[in-house]
């Protein structure tokens, strides 16, 4: 987890997102199946990964 310049929480990930993937769901798989845990907002330019807005609050 990190924050943007406005203090909003972002989830840093290493999924294979590329430029143009903004708005795509960030998925997580466990024994219960697939879950949408965030929405992609930024892809890294130097490899896989990026930042996503988390859908669930982290308390």
C-alpha positions as CSV (number, residue, x, y, z in Angstrom):
1,X,0.0,0.0,0.0
2,X,1.1,3.5,-0.7
3,X,-0.5,7.0,-1.1
4,X,-0.7,9.4,-3.9
5,X,0.1,13.1,-3.6
6,X,-3.4,13.8,-2.2
7,X,-3.1,11.2,0.5
8,X,-5.4,8.7,-1.2
9,X,-4.5,5.0,-0.6
10,X,-3.2,3.0,-3.6
11,X,-2.4,-0.6,-3.9
12,X,1.0,-1.4,-5.5
13,X,1.0,-4.6,-7.5
14,X,3.3,-6.7,-9.8
15,X,0.6,-7.9,-12.2
16,X,1.2,-7.8,-15.9
17,X,-0.6,-4.5,-16.5
18,X,0.6,-2.4,-19.4
19,X,-0.2,1.1,-20.6
20,X,-3.8,1.3,-21.6
21,X,-5.0,-1.0,-18.8
22,X,-6.4,1.9,-16.6
23,X,-9.8,1.0,-15.4
24,X,-9.2,-2.7,-15.6
25,X,-10.1,-4.8,-12.5
26,X,-7.2,-6.0,-10.3
27,X,-8.1,-9.6,-9.5
28,X,-7.0,-11.9,-6.6
29,X,-7.5,-15.6,-6.6
30,X,-7.9,-17.8,-3.5
31,X,-9.7,-20.9,-2.5
32,X,-13.0,-19.0,-2.7
33,X,-12.5,-18.1,-6.3
34,X,-11.7,-14.8,-8.0
35,X,-12.2,-11.4,-6.3
36,X,-11.9,-7.9,-7.7
37,X,-9.7,-6.0,-5.1
38,X,-9.0,-2.8,-7.0
39,X,-9.1,-0.8,-10.2
40,X,-5.9,-0.2,-12.2
41,X,-4.9,3.5,-12.4
42,X,-1.2,3.5,-13.4
43,X,1.1,1.0,-15.1
44,X,4.8,1.0,-14.3
45,X,7.0,1.9,-17.3
46,X,9.9,-0.4,-16.4
47,X,8.2,-3.7,-16.1
48,X,5.1,-5.5,-14.9
49,X,3.0,-3.9,-12.2
50,X,1.5,-0.6,-11.3
51,X,-0.9,1.0,-8.9
52,X,-4.6,0.4,-8.3
53,X,-7.3,2.1,-6.2
54,X,-8.4,-0.6,-3.6
55,X,-12.0,-1.4,-3.4
56,X,-12.0,-2.5,0.2
57,X,-10.7,-0.3,3.0
58,X,-7.7,-1.5,4.9
59,X,-8.4,-1.0,8.6
